[in-house]
């Protein structure tokens, strides 16, 4: 399957595959003390959401907020979440 930009996608439908990537320990924190962020990108539409975080342990809470928002907007459920398998994704919260 190919999107408008000619890039190959793995997902056949909206919310079939969501990529999660986080970046932390920024040298200069943003206003409010945020020193990291997480990006959730829909593989099918290539649309992304960015959430600021103060600490990496906030990852699961940000995912829950994203999932609630996007599933309510689309009426669909996330099928697969793909990550780099960092420690923040291997907690019992994500595995359940």
CNS distance restraints for C-alpha pairs under 8 A (distance, minus, plus):
assign (resid   1 and name CA) (resid   8 and name CA) 5.96 0.50 0.50
assign (resid   1 and name CA) (resid   9 and name CA) 5.75 0.50 0.50
assign (resid   1 and name CA) (resid  10 and name CA) 7.08 0.50 0.50
assign (resid   1 and name CA) (resid  11 and name CA) 7.90 0.50 0.50
assign (resid   1 and name CA) (resid  12 and name CA) 7.30 0.50 0.50
assign (resid   2 and name CA) (resid   6 and name CA) 5.55 0.50 0.50
assign (resid   2 and name CA) (resid   7 and name CA) 5.65 0.50 0.50
assign (resid   2 and name CA) (resid   8 and name CA) 4.74 0.50 0.50
assign (resid   2 and name CA) (resid   9 and name CA) 5.91 0.50 0.50
assign (resid   3 and name CA) (resid   7 and name CA) 5.80 0.50 0.50
assign (resid   3 and name CA) (resid   8 and name CA) 6.65 0.50 0.50
assign (resid   3 and name CA) (resid   9 and name CA) 6.90 0.50 0.50
assign (resid   3 and name CA) (resid  44 and name CA) 7.69 0.50 0.50
assign (resid   3 and name CA) (resid  45 and name CA) 7.72 0.50 0.50
assign (resid   9 and name CA) (resid  43 and name CA) 6.19 0.50 0.50
assign (resid   9 and name CA) (resid  44 and name CA) 6.29 0.50 0.50
assign (resid  10 and name CA) (resid  17 and name CA) 7.49 0.50 0.50
assign (resid  10 and name CA) (resid  43 and name CA) 6.78 0.50 0.50
assign (resid  10 and name CA) (resid  44 and name CA) 7.33 0.50 0.50
assign (resid  11 and name CA) (resid  15 and name CA) 7.94 0.50 0.50
assign (resid  11 and name CA) (resid  16 and name CA) 5.46 0.50 0.50
assign (resid  11 and name CA) (resid  17 and name CA) 5.68 0.50 0.50
assign (resid  11 and name CA) (resid  43 and name CA) 5.93 0.50 0.50
assign (resid  11 and name CA) (resid  44 and name CA) 5.21 0.50 0.50
assign (resid  12 and name CA) (resid  16 and name CA) 6.75 0.50 0.50
assign (resid  12 and name CA) (resid  44 and name CA) 6.58 0.50 0.50
assign (resid  13 and name CA) (resid  44 and name CA) 5.96 0.50 0.50
assign (resid  14 and name CA) (resid  42 and name CA) 7.16 0.50 0.50
assign (resid  14 and name CA) (resid  43 and name CA) 7.88 0.50 0.50
assign (resid  14 and name CA) (resid  44 and name CA) 5.64 0.50 0.50
assign (resid  14 and name CA) (resid  45 and name CA) 6.84 0.50 0.50
assign (resid  14 and name CA) (resid  76 and name CA) 7.79 0.50 0.50
assign (resid  15 and name CA) (resid  42 and name CA) 6.20 0.50 0.50
assign (resid  15 and name CA) (resid  43 and name CA) 7.63 0.50 0.50
assign (resid  15 and name CA) (resid  44 and name CA) 7.27 0.50 0.50
assign (resid  15 and name CA) (resid  76 and name CA) 7.01 0.50 0.50
assign (resid  15 and name CA) (resid  77 and name CA) 6.55 0.50 0.50
assign (resid  15 and name CA) (resid  78 and name CA) 4.81 0.50 0.50
assign (resid  15 and name CA) (resid  79 and name CA) 6.35 0.50 0.50
assign (resid  15 and name CA) (resid  80 and name CA) 7.76 0.50 0.50
assign (resid  16 and name CA) (resid  43 and name CA) 7.66 0.50 0.50
assign (resid  16 and name CA) (resid  44 and name CA) 7.45 0.50 0.50
assign (resid  16 and name CA) (resid  78 and name CA) 5.98 0.50 0.50
assign (resid  16 and name CA) (resid  79 and name CA) 4.89 0.50 0.50
assign (resid  16 and name CA) (resid  80 and name CA) 6.04 0.50 0.50
assign (resid  17 and name CA) (resid  42 and name CA) 6.29 0.50 0.50
assign (resid  17 and name CA) (resid  43 and name CA) 5.55 0.50 0.50
assign (resid  17 and name CA) (resid  44 and name CA) 7.28 0.50 0.50
assign (resid  17 and name CA) (resid  78 and name CA) 7.02 0.50 0.50
assign (resid  17 and name CA) (resid  79 and name CA) 6.23 0.50 0.50
assign (resid  17 and name CA) (resid  80 and name CA) 4.82 0.50 0.50
assign (resid  17 and name CA) (resid  81 and name CA) 5.99 0.50 0.50
assign (resid  17 and name CA) (resid  82 and name CA) 7.10 0.50 0.50
assign (resid  18 and name CA) (resid  40 and name CA) 6.43 0.50 0.50
assign (resid  18 and name CA) (resid  41 and name CA) 5.54 0.50 0.50
assign (resid  18 and name CA) (resid  42 and name CA) 4.71 0.50 0.50
assign (resid  18 and name CA) (resid  43 and name CA) 5.80 0.50 0.50
assign (resid  18 and name CA) (resid  78 and name CA) 7.31 0.50 0.50
assign (resid  18 and name CA) (resid  80 and name CA) 6.18 0.50 0.50
assign (resid  18 and name CA) (resid  81 and name CA) 4.88 0.50 0.50
assign (resid  18 and name CA) (resid  82 and name CA) 6.05 0.50 0.50
assign (resid  19 and name CA) (resid  39 and name CA) 7.91 0.50 0.50
assign (resid  19 and name CA) (resid  40 and name CA) 5.60 0.50 0.50
assign (resid  19 and name CA) (resid  41 and name CA) 5.09 0.50 0.50
assign (resid  19 and name CA) (resid  42 and name CA) 6.51 0.50 0.50
assign (resid  19 and name CA) (resid  43 and name CA) 6.84 0.50 0.50
assign (resid  19 and name CA) (resid  81 and name CA) 5.94 0.50 0.50
assign (resid  19 and name CA) (resid  82 and name CA) 4.78 0.50 0.50
assign (resid  19 and name CA) (resid  83 and name CA) 6.00 0.50 0.50
assign (resid  20 and name CA) (resid  38 and name CA) 6.99 0.50 0.50
assign (resid  20 and name CA) (resid  39 and name CA) 5.72 0.50 0.50
assign (resid  20 and name CA) (resid  40 and name CA) 4.65 0.50 0.50
assign (resid  20 and name CA) (resid  41 and name CA) 6.58 0.50 0.50
assign (resid  20 and name CA) (resid  81 and name CA) 6.95 0.50 0.50
assign (resid  20 and name CA) (resid  82 and name CA) 6.08 0.50 0.50
assign (resid  20 and name CA) (resid  83 and name CA) 5.05 0.50 0.50
assign (resid  20 and name CA) (resid  84 and name CA) 7.80 0.50 0.50
assign (resid  21 and name CA) (resid  38 and name CA) 5.67 0.50 0.50
assign (resid  21 and name CA) (resid  39 and name CA) 5.33 0.50 0.50
assign (resid  21 and name CA) (resid  40 and name CA) 6.72 0.50 0.50
assign (resid  21 and name CA) (resid  83 and name CA) 6.26 0.50 0.50
assign (resid  21 and name CA) (resid  84 and name CA) 7.10 0.50 0.50
assign (resid  22 and name CA) (resid  36 and name CA) 7.37 0.50 0.50
assign (resid  22 and name CA) (resid  37 and name CA) 5.70 0.50 0.50
assign (resid  22 and name CA) (resid  38 and name CA) 4.09 0.50 0.50
assign (resid  22 and name CA) (resid  39 and name CA) 6.17 0.50 0.50
assign (resid  23 and name CA) (resid  36 and name CA) 5.50 0.50 0.50
assign (resid  23 and name CA) (resid  37 and name CA) 5.48 0.50 0.50
assign (resid  23 and name CA) (resid  38 and name CA) 6.31 0.50 0.50
assign (resid  24 and name CA) (resid  35 and name CA) 6.18 0.50 0.50
assign (resid  24 and name CA) (resid  36 and name CA) 3.93 0.50 0.50
assign (resid  24 and name CA) (resid  37 and name CA) 6.35 0.50 0.50
assign (resid  24 and name CA) (resid  55 and name CA) 7.85 0.50 0.50
assign (resid  24 and name CA) (resid  56 and name CA) 6.97 0.50 0.50
assign (resid  25 and name CA) (resid  35 and name CA) 5.50 0.50 0.50
assign (resid  25 and name CA) (resid  36 and name CA) 5.79 0.50 0.50
assign (resid  26 and name CA) (resid  35 and name CA) 5.11 0.50 0.50
assign (resid  26 and name CA) (resid  36 and name CA) 6.13 0.50 0.50
assign (resid  27 and name CA) (resid  35 and name CA) 7.66 0.50 0.50
assign (resid  28 and name CA) (resid  35 and name CA) 7.14 0.50 0.50
assign (resid  29 and name CA) (resid  33 and name CA) 5.42 0.50 0.50
assign (resid  29 and name CA) (resid  34 and name CA) 5.33 0.50 0.50
assign (resid  29 and name CA) (resid  35 and name CA) 4.48 0.50 0.50
assign (resid  29 and name CA) (resid  36 and name CA) 7.89 0.50 0.50
assign (resid  30 and name CA) (resid  34 and name CA) 5.07 0.50 0.50
assign (resid  30 and name CA) (resid  35 and name CA) 6.30 0.50 0.50
assign (resid  33 and name CA) (resid  54 and name CA) 6.19 0.50 0.50
assign (resid  34 and name CA) (resid  52 and name CA) 6.09 0.50 0.50
assign (resid  34 and name CA) (resid  53 and name CA) 5.28 0.50 0.50
assign (resid  34 and name CA) (resid  54 and name CA) 4.29 0.50 0.50
assign (resid  34 and name CA) (resid  55 and name CA) 7.79 0.50 0.50
assign (resid  35 and name CA) (resid  52 and name CA) 7.70 0.50 0.50
assign (resid  35 and name CA) (resid  53 and name CA) 6.44 0.50 0.50
assign (resid  35 and name CA) (resid  54 and name CA) 5.24 0.50 0.50
assign (resid  35 and name CA) (resid  55 and name CA) 7.14 0.50 0.50
assign (resid  36 and name CA) (resid  52 and name CA) 6.09 0.50 0.50
assign (resid  36 and name CA) (resid  53 and name CA) 5.13 0.50 0.50
assign (resid  36 and name CA) (resid  54 and name CA) 6.02 0.50 0.50
assign (resid  36 and name CA) (resid  55 and name CA) 6.71 0.50 0.50
assign (resid  36 and name CA) (resid  56 and name CA) 7.11 0.50 0.50
assign (resid  37 and name CA) (resid  50 and name CA) 6.80 0.50 0.50
assign (resid  37 and name CA) (resid  51 and name CA) 5.52 0.50 0.50
assign (resid  37 and name CA) (resid  52 and name CA) 4.31 0.50 0.50
assign (resid  37 and name CA) (resid  53 and name CA) 5.21 0.50 0.50
assign (resid  38 and name CA) (resid  50 and name CA) 5.71 0.50 0.50
assign (resid  38 and name CA) (resid  51 and name CA) 5.37 0.50 0.50
assign (resid  38 and name CA) (resid  52 and name CA) 6.61 0.50 0.50
assign (resid  38 and name CA) (resid  53 and name CA) 7.51 0.50 0.50
assign (resid  38 and name CA) (resid  59 and name CA) 7.36 0.50 0.50
assign (resid  39 and name CA) (resid  48 and name CA) 6.55 0.50 0.50
assign (resid  39 and name CA) (resid  49 and name CA) 5.58 0.50 0.50
assign (resid  39 and name CA) (resid  50 and name CA) 4.51 0.50 0.50
assign (resid  39 and name CA) (resid  51 and name CA) 6.53 0.50 0.50
assign (resid  40 and name CA) (resid  48 and name CA) 5.41 0.50 0.50
assign (resid  40 and name CA) (resid  49 and name CA) 5.25 0.50 0.50
assign (resid  40 and name CA) (resid  50 and name CA) 6.61 0.50 0.50
assign (resid  40 and name CA) (resid  66 and name CA) 7.99 0.50 0.50
assign (resid  41 and name CA) (resid  46 and name CA) 5.95 0.50 0.50
assign (resid  41 and name CA) (resid  47 and name CA) 5.65 0.50 0.50
assign (resid  41 and name CA) (resid  48 and name CA) 4.12 0.50 0.50
assign (resid  41 and name CA) (resid  49 and name CA) 6.53 0.50 0.50
assign (resid  42 and name CA) (resid  46 and name CA) 5.09 0.50 0.50
assign (resid  42 and name CA) (resid  47 and name CA) 5.45 0.50 0.50
assign (resid  42 and name CA) (resid  48 and name CA) 6.22 0.50 0.50
assign (resid  43 and name CA) (resid  47 and name CA) 7.73 0.50 0.50
assign (resid  49 and name CA) (resid  66 and name CA) 7.90 0.50 0.50
assign (resid  51 and name CA) (resid  62 and name CA) 6.91 0.50 0.50
assign (resid  53 and name CA) (resid  58 and name CA) 6.52 0.50 0.50
assign (resid  53 and name CA) (resid  59 and name CA) 7.80 0.50 0.50
assign (resid  54 and name CA) (resid  58 and name CA) 7.59 0.50 0.50
assign (resid  56 and name CA) (resid  88 and name CA) 6.82 0.50 0.50
assign (resid  57 and name CA) (resid  88 and name CA) 6.39 0.50 0.50
assign (resid  58 and name CA) (resid  62 and name CA) 6.28 0.50 0.50
assign (resid  59 and name CA) (resid  63 and name CA) 6.22 0.50 0.50
assign (resid  59 and name CA) (resid  88 and name CA) 6.60 0.50 0.50
assign (resid  59 and name CA) (resid  89 and name CA) 7.85 0.50 0.50
assign (resid  60 and name CA) (resid  64 and name CA) 6.20 0.50 0.50
assign (resid  60 and name CA) (resid  88 and name CA) 7.69 0.50 0.50
assign (resid  60 and name CA) (resid  89 and name CA) 7.71 0.50 0.50
assign (resid  60 and name CA) (resid  93 and name CA) 7.09 0.50 0.50
assign (resid  60 and name CA) (resid  94 and name CA) 6.96 0.50 0.50
assign (resid  61 and name CA) (resid  65 and name CA) 6.33 0.50 0.50
assign (resid  62 and name CA) (resid  66 and name CA) 6.14 0.50 0.50
assign (resid  63 and name CA) (resid  67 and name CA) 5.95 0.50 0.50
assign (resid  64 and name CA) (resid  68 and name CA) 6.12 0.50 0.50
assign (resid  65 and name CA) (resid  69 and name CA) 6.21 0.50 0.50
assign (resid  66 and name CA) (resid  70 and name CA) 6.03 0.50 0.50
assign (resid  67 and name CA) (resid  71 and name CA) 5.80 0.50 0.50
assign (resid  67 and name CA) (resid  78 and name CA) 7.38 0.50 0.50
assign (resid  68 and name CA) (resid  72 and name CA) 6.06 0.50 0.50
assign (resid  69 and name CA) (resid  73 and name CA) 6.22 0.50 0.50
assign (resid  70 and name CA) (resid  74 and name CA) 6.13 0.50 0.50
assign (resid  71 and name CA) (resid  75 and name CA) 5.38 0.50 0.50
assign (resid  71 and name CA) (resid  76 and name CA) 5.32 0.50 0.50
assign (resid  71 and name CA) (resid  77 and name CA) 5.60 0.50 0.50
assign (resid  71 and name CA) (resid  78 and name CA) 7.26 0.50 0.50
assign (resid  72 and name CA) (resid  76 and name CA) 7.60 0.50 0.50
assign (resid  83 and name CA) (resid  89 and name CA) 7.36 0.50 0.50
assign (resid  85 and name CA) (resid  89 and name CA) 5.69 0.50 0.50
assign (resid  85 and name CA) (resid  90 and name CA) 6.47 0.50 0.50
assign (resid  86 and name CA) (resid  90 and name CA) 6.66 0.50 0.50
assign (resid  87 and name CA) (resid  91 and name CA) 6.81 0.50 0.50
assign (resid  89 and name CA) (resid  94 and name CA) 5.97 0.50 0.50
assign (resid  89 and name CA) (resid  95 and name CA) 7.99 0.50 0.50
assign (resid  90 and name CA) (resid  94 and name CA) 6.43 0.50 0.50
assign (resid  90 and name CA) (resid  95 and name CA) 6.71 0.50 0.50
assign (resid  91 and name CA) (resid  95 and name CA) 6.59 0.50 0.50
assign (resid  92 and name CA) (resid  96 and name CA) 6.18 0.50 0.50
